[in-house]
Amino acid sequence: MKPWNRLSQKYVQNQMNDLYRKSLSDIVKGAGSSNLPLSVSPADVNDTREQVNTLVADFDREASEVWTVYLPLTGITRISGNSLKIGHACLRYMTSADTDALSDEVEAIFLAKYGPGAKING
């Protein structure tokens, strides 16, 4: 699964539905019948709370991952120095050496994924 899909609304909704299903199933099994009990035991509440905490921790870990995204922007003339920070984003002036290094890195990633016979531009 692509990492950026792990926090999509559909993924989160599916994870929550699985959590509900598992929690309710565990409670019914613990009650020894095929119906939900009239009251839920503290152990069941704690188990469900732990499952929710684990799910939230997983979401937090996914959301906290830092990604580097390169966007070719042109026409920006008001960058003093080599970069301009806007919030968590940084616009950075790329020299031809930076661009060549980035191109080599992208090519290596592409070849690692698709193999040496693959073509990048067509």
N, C-alpha and C positions, 0 to 999 in steps of 0.2 A: 504494500500500500504506500502510495506517495505520502511523505510526511505531512505535506500541507493539507491533505485531505482528512487527517486525523482530528482536526478540530472543526470540520464542517458541521453544519446544523444536522444533516442526516446522520453523520457518524455519532455525534453526541446523543442524538435522539435514540439511535439503535443501542448505544451503550447503556443509556438510562433504562430503556425497555428491558434489556437483558438483566440489569440489576434488579428491577422490580420483579421480573419473572423468577429469578433465582431466589430472591429474598422470600417471596410469597411461597414458592415451592418448598423451601427449607422450613418455613413456619408450619405449613400443612403437614409435611413429613414428620416434623417434631411433635405435632399434635396427635399423630397416630390415626388420622382419619383422612378423608378426601375433601374435607371442608376446612375453611379457616376457623380457628378457635374464636371464642367470644372475646378473649383478651390475649394480648401478646406478652410473652414473658420478657423480663429484663435482658435475659441472655440473647433473645431474638433481636431486641432493639439494639443491643451492643454490637451484635454481628452485622446487622444492616448498617449501623453507623460506621463500622470499620470498612465495610465494602464501599460506602459512599466516600469515605476519606481516601481510600486507595484510588478510586476513580478520579477524584478531584486532584490528587497528587499527580496522577498520570497526565491529566489535562494541563496542569500547571507546568509540568516538565516539558510537554510538547510546546506550549505557548511561550516558554522561556528560551527556547532555542534561538540563537542568533543566526540570521541568514544574511548572506552577502548577495545583493542583487545588482547587476550591472545594467544600467540603462544608457543607451547612447543619446545624450542630450546635446543639442547644438544651439548656438546663439546666446549663450549665457556669458555676459561680458563683465559682470560686476562681482567676480570672485577675487577677493584680495588674498594673495598668497596662493597656496595650492589646493585649498579646500574651503567649503562653506558648510557649517553644521546647521541643520534645521531639525530640531527635536532629536530623535534618535537617528535621523538620516544624515548622511554626509555626502555632499556633492564634491567630488574630487577631480581636479584637472589631471588628465592622463597624458603623459608624454608618449612619444612613439615607442620608447623602451617598455613603458608600462603596458601599452596596448599589445605589443609583441609578446610579452610575458603572459598576459592574460589570454591571448589567442592560443599560445602553446598549452596553457593549462586547460582551456576549454577543449582543445583537440585531444589531449591526453584523456580527459574524462569521457569524451565521445567515443574514442577508440577502445577504451576499457569496457564501455557498455555495448558497443555494436561490433567490435572486432576490427582488425587491420584492413579488411577489404571494403569497409564502408566508406562512403564519400560524404564529406561535410556539406559541400556546395552542390548538391545534385545527385 
